[in-house]
Amino acid sequence: MTLDQLDLRQSARVISIKGSNHVLHSHCSQLGIAPGAPIEILHKAQGRGPLQAKVHGALYAIRQEDAAAIEVAV
């Protein structure tokens, strides 16, 4: 399952960041979005807008296409 597939207020743990996009890997690492990190979806914008995710108590906006590359487990 990927981050963009989570329901609102659903909590999960990050498993991996898929793909070879080094910028995405680096950015996620800087934000604490790494394997084992708890993550929760708080808001989903309509259409292809960003998700609001909570990671280690911090809130982040994540683009749909980036969320689709973040593998999670419920």
C-alpha positions, 0 to 999 in steps of 0.5 A, a space after each residue: 500500500 502507498 501513502 496516497 491510498 491511506 484513508 483520512 486519520 489512518 495511521 501507518 508506518 513507512 516501509 520504503 521510498 520506491 523508485 530511483 528519484 534521489 531528490 525525493 529520497 533525500 527530501 523524505 530523509 530530511 523530513 524524517 519520512 524513513 522506514 519505520 517512521 509513523 505517518 498519518 494522513 490528516 487531510 486530502 485536497 480534492 483532485 490531484 492536490 497535496 496530502 497533509 501528513 503528520 510525521 513525528 508530530 510535524 505536519 507536511 504537505 506531500 504531492 500526490 505523485 510523491 505520496 504514491 512512491 512512499 510504501 506504508 504498512 497499516 
